[in-house]
Amino acid sequence: MDVGFNSNLNLYEIENTSSKTETEKLGKKLSDIDLDNVTDEELLETCKQFESYLVEQVIKGMEKTIMKDEDDESSSSYAKCFEDVKIQDYASKITEQTDLGIAKMLYESMKKN
């Protein structure tokens, strides 16, 4: 994809495509799980990835509530292009460093069924 210096539309497409791609990857991974043949480690890892995705969505929702100064350099189109990567990294670190319990509850529920 060609991204020019004044091409806000292309940056918007990249940003939205990235988010859609991650959602589609996660959905495919969850739907492809064969619960009869999956190892406990694989199931738990997938549950942790789902927990990270939920945390990412919460962060994105919270960020929309913050008023931003239009003169601020961090609100440029180019900074926004990498915003998803930063949020994914935050979500991943939150999930790794804290015990929210979402992955554990999901794992236990899937193991029962």
FIZA-906504 format. One record per residue: residue number from 1; residue in three letters; y, z negated, x of N, C-alpha, C in turn. Coordinates in steps of 0.1 Angstrom, whole numbers. Layout:
<rs>
  mitor  sekol   n.yy   n.zz   n.xx  ca.yy  ca.zz  ca.xx   c.yy   c.zz   c.xx
    NUM    ala      Y      Z      X      Y      Z      X      Y      Z      X
...
</rs>
This chain:
<rs>
  mitor  sekol   n.yy   n.zz   n.xx  ca.yy  ca.zz  ca.xx   c.yy   c.zz   c.xx
      1    met    -12      0      8      0      0      0     12      0      9
      2    asp     22      8      6     34     10     13     44     -1      9
      3    val     49     -9     18     59    -19     15     71    -17     23
      4    gly     82    -13     16     94    -10     23    103    -23     23
      5    phe    114    -22     31    123    -34     31    130    -37     18
      6    asn    132    -27     10    139    -29     -3    130    -27    -14
      7    ser    117    -29    -12    107    -26    -23    102    -39    -29
      8    asn    111    -45    -38    107    -57    -45     95    -55    -54
      9    leu     94    -43    -60     83    -40    -69     70    -41    -62
     10    asn     69    -36    -50     57    -36    -42     53    -50    -38
     11    leu     63    -58    -35     60    -72    -31     55    -80    -43
     12    tyr     60    -77    -55     56    -83    -67     41    -79    -70
     13    glu     38    -67    -68     24    -62    -70     15    -69    -61
     14    ile     19    -70    -48     10    -77    -38      8    -91    -42
     15    glu     18    -98    -46     17   -112    -50      8   -114    -62
     16    asn      9   -106    -72      1   -107    -84    -13   -102    -82
     17    thr    -15    -92    -73    -28    -87    -70    -36    -98    -62
     18    ser    -29   -105    -53    -36   -115    -46    -41   -126    -55
     19    ser    -33   -131    -64    -37   -141    -74    -48   -137    -83
     20    lys    -47   -124    -88    -58   -119    -96    -71   -118    -88
     21    thr    -70   -113    -76    -82   -112    -67    -89   -125    -65
     22    glu    -82   -135    -63    -88   -149    -60    -94   -153    -73
     23    thr    -88   -151    -85    -94   -155    -97   -107   -148   -100
     24    glu   -106   -135    -98   -118   -126   -100   -130   -130    -91
     25    lys   -126   -133    -78   -137   -137    -69   -144   -150    -73
     26    leu   -135   -160    -77   -141   -172    -82   -149   -171    -95
     27    gly   -144   -163   -104   -152   -160   -116   -165   -153   -113
     28    lys   -165   -144   -104   -177   -137   -101   -187   -146    -94
     29    lys   -182   -155    -85   -191   -164    -78   -197   -174    -88
     30    leu   -189   -179    -98   -194   -188   -107   -205   -182   -117
     31    ser   -202   -169   -121   -211   -162   -130   -224   -158   -123
     32    asp   -223   -156   -110   -235   -151   -102   -245   -162    -98
     33    ile   -241   -175   -101   -250   -186    -97   -262   -186   -105
     34    asp   -273   -186    -98   -287   -187   -104   -291   -202   -102
     35    leu   -288   -210   -113   -291   -224   -112   -305   -228   -109
     36    asp   -314   -219   -111   -328   -222   -108   -331   -221    -93
     37    asn   -324   -213    -86   -327   -210    -72   -315   -215    -62
     38    val   -305   -221    -67   -294   -225    -59   -297   -238    -52
     39    thr   -292   -239    -40   -294   -252    -33   -283   -262    -37
     40    asp   -285   -275    -35   -275   -284    -39   -262   -282    -31
     41    glu   -263   -279    -19   -252   -277    -10   -243   -265    -15
     42    glu   -250   -254    -19   -243   -242    -24   -236   -245    -37
     43    leu   -242   -252    -46   -237   -256    -59   -225   -265    -57
     44    leu   -226   -275    -48   -215   -284    -46   -203   -277    -39
     45    glu   -206   -268    -30   -195   -260    -24   -187   -252    -34
     46    thr   -195   -246    -43   -188   -238    -54   -180   -247    -63
     47    cys   -185   -258    -66   -177   -268    -74   -164   -272    -67
     48    lys   -165   -274    -54   -153   -278    -46   -143   -266    -46
     49    gln   -148   -254    -45   -139   -243    -46   -132   -242    -59
     50    phe   -139   -245    -70   -133   -245    -83   -123   -256    -84
     51    glu   -126   -268    -79   -116   -279    -79   -104   -274    -71
     52    ser   -105   -268    -60    -94   -263    -52    -85   -253    -60
     53    tyr    -92   -244    -68    -85   -235    -76    -77   -242    -87
     54    leu    -83   -252    -93    -76   -259   -104    -63   -266    -98
     55    val    -65   -272    -86    -54   -279    -79    -43   -269    -76
     56    glu    -47   -257    -72    -37   -246    -69    -29   -242    -81
     57    gln    -36   -241    -93    -29   -238   -105    -19   -249   -109
     58    val    -23   -261   -107    -14   -272   -110     -2   -272   -102
     59    ile     -4   -269    -89      8   -268    -79     17   -257    -84
     60    lys     11   -245    -87     19   -234    -92     27   -237   -104
     61    gly     21   -244   -113     28   -248   -126     39   -258   -123
     62    met     37   -268   -114     47   -277   -110     59   -270   -103
     63    glu     56   -261    -94     66   -254    -87     75   -246    -96
     64    lys     70   -241   -107     79   -234   -117     89   -243   -123
     65    thr     87   -256   -123     97   -265   -129    108   -268   -120
     66    ile    107   -264   -107    118   -268    -97    129   -257    -98
     67    met    141   -262   -100    152   -253    -99    155   -249    -85
     68    lys    157   -236    -83    159   -231    -69    173   -225    -68
     69    asp    179   -227    -57    192   -221    -53    190   -207    -50
     70    glu    197   -197    -56    195   -183    -54    200   -179    -40
     71    asp    208   -187    -34    213   -184    -20    204   -189     -9
     72    asp    194   -197    -13    184   -202     -4    176   -191      2
     73    glu    174   -191     15    166   -181     22    151   -181     18
     74    ser    146   -193     15    132   -194     11    129   -188     -2
     75    ser    139   -184    -10    137   -177    -23    137   -162    -21
     76    ser    137   -157     -9    137   -142     -7    124   -136    -11
     77    ser    124   -123    -14    112   -117    -18    101   -118     -8
     78    tyr    105   -118      5     95   -118     16     88   -132     17
     79    ala     96   -142     14     91   -156     14     81   -158      3
     80    lys     85   -152     -9     77   -153    -21     63   -146    -19
     81    cys     63   -136    -11     51   -128     -8     40   -137     -3
     82    phe     44   -147      6     34   -155     12     32   -169      5
     83    glu     39   -171     -6     39   -184    -13     25   -187    -17
     84    asp     17   -177    -22      4   -180    -27     -5   -185    -16
     85    val     -4   -179     -4    -12   -184      7     -9   -198     11
     86    lys      4   -202     10      8   -216     13      2   -225      3
     87    ile      3   -221    -10     -2   -230    -21    -17   -231    -20
     88    gln    -24   -220    -17    -38   -221    -15    -42   -231     -4
     89    asp    -35   -230      7    -37   -239     18    -35   -254     14
     90    tyr    -24   -257      7    -21   -270      2    -33   -275     -7
     91    ala    -37   -266    -17    -47   -270    -26    -60   -273    -19
     92    ser    -63   -265     -9    -76   -267     -1    -75   -280      6
     93    lys    -64   -283     12    -62   -296     20    -63   -308     10
     94    ile    -57   -307     -1    -57   -318    -11    -72   -320    -15
     95    thr    -79   -310    -18    -93   -311    -22   -102   -317    -11
     96    glu    -99   -313      1   -107   -318     12   -104   -333     15
     97    gln    -91   -337     14    -87   -350     19    -87   -361      8
     98    thr    -88   -357     -5    -89   -367    -15   -101   -365    -24
     99    asp   -104   -375    -32   -116   -374    -41   -110   -374    -55
    100    leu   -107   -362    -60   -103   -361    -74   -114   -363    -84
    101    gly   -126   -359    -79   -138   -361    -88   -141   -350    -97
    102    ile   -133   -340    -97   -136   -328   -106   -148   -321   -101
    103    ala   -149   -318    -88   -161   -311    -83   -173   -319    -85
    104    lys   -173   -332    -83   -184   -341    -85   -189   -341   -100
    105    met   -180   -342   -109   -183   -342   -123   -189   -328   -127
    106    leu   -183   -317   -123   -188   -304   -125   -202   -302   -120
    107    tyr   -204   -307   -107   -217   -306   -100   -228   -313   -108
    108    glu   -225   -326   -112   -235   -334   -119   -238   -328   -133
    109    ser   -228   -322   -139   -230   -315   -152   -239   -303   -151
    110    met   -237   -295   -140   -245   -283   -138   -259   -287   -134
    111    lys   -261   -298   -127   -274   -302   -123   -282   -307   -135
    112    lys   -276   -313   -144   -283   -318   -156   -288   -306   -165
    113    asn   -280   -296   -165   -284   -284   -173   -292   -275   -165
</rs>
